[in-house]
Amino acid sequence: MCTSLTIVLPGLEADHLREAVRRATEAGERCASRHEIVIVDEGRSDDTIALAGALAARDPRVRLVIQASKHDMARTGVAAARMEWVVIARAGFPFDQLAAFVERTDKPAEPRGPRAALRRLRDTVARG
């Protein structure tokens, strides 16, 4: 489990937004001590902004960021992130696999290469 996680939802249409926020919330609760969801929209004329605003009003972990164009919505979401980890979840994102991914990547990487092998050998010999 990671300490804190931002899940960025860039450019989702209203038809998919409610379900994406529900799934992102469930994934965030499984994967992190604290999480937030950042919805990024380019100000389209459908119901997306109204729906995102309603979702944000109900849950303080959900925020809406509106920008002027479709370009770099993921980057805008990352810039708005307040948590340690950031995941960009486009349409069809496999939220059910997020916990396993965080678990695998939340561990320190094992050093590789000849020097690391020598250190492991030295440590093994030293332990006797």
KADAJO-V363929 format. One record per backbone hydrogen bond with DSSP energy under -1.0 kcal/mol. CO is the residue of the C=O (numbers start at 1). NH is the residue of the N-H. If there is no record, write none. Layout:
co=CO nh=NH
co=CO nh=NH
//
This chain:
co=2 nh=33
co=3 nh=34
co=4 nh=85
co=5 nh=36
co=6 nh=87
co=7 nh=38
co=8 nh=89
co=9 nh=40
co=13 nh=16
co=13 nh=17
co=16 nh=20
co=17 nh=21
co=18 nh=22
co=19 nh=23
co=20 nh=24
co=21 nh=25
co=22 nh=26
co=23 nh=27
co=24 nh=28
co=25 nh=29
co=26 nh=30
co=27 nh=31
co=28 nh=32
co=31 nh=2
co=34 nh=5
co=36 nh=7
co=37 nh=63
co=38 nh=9
co=39 nh=65
co=40 nh=11
co=41 nh=67
co=47 nh=51
co=48 nh=52
co=49 nh=53
co=50 nh=54
co=51 nh=55
co=52 nh=56
co=53 nh=57
co=54 nh=58
co=55 nh=59
co=59 nh=62
co=61 nh=37
co=63 nh=39
co=65 nh=41
co=72 nh=76
co=73 nh=77
co=74 nh=78
co=75 nh=79
co=76 nh=80
co=85 nh=6
co=87 nh=8
co=90 nh=93
co=93 nh=95
co=94 nh=97
co=95 nh=98
co=97 nh=101
co=98 nh=102
co=99 nh=103
co=100 nh=104
co=101 nh=105
co=102 nh=106
co=113 nh=117
co=114 nh=118
co=115 nh=119
co=116 nh=120
co=117 nh=121
co=118 nh=122
co=119 nh=123
co=120 nh=124
co=121 nh=125
co=122 nh=126
co=123 nh=127
//
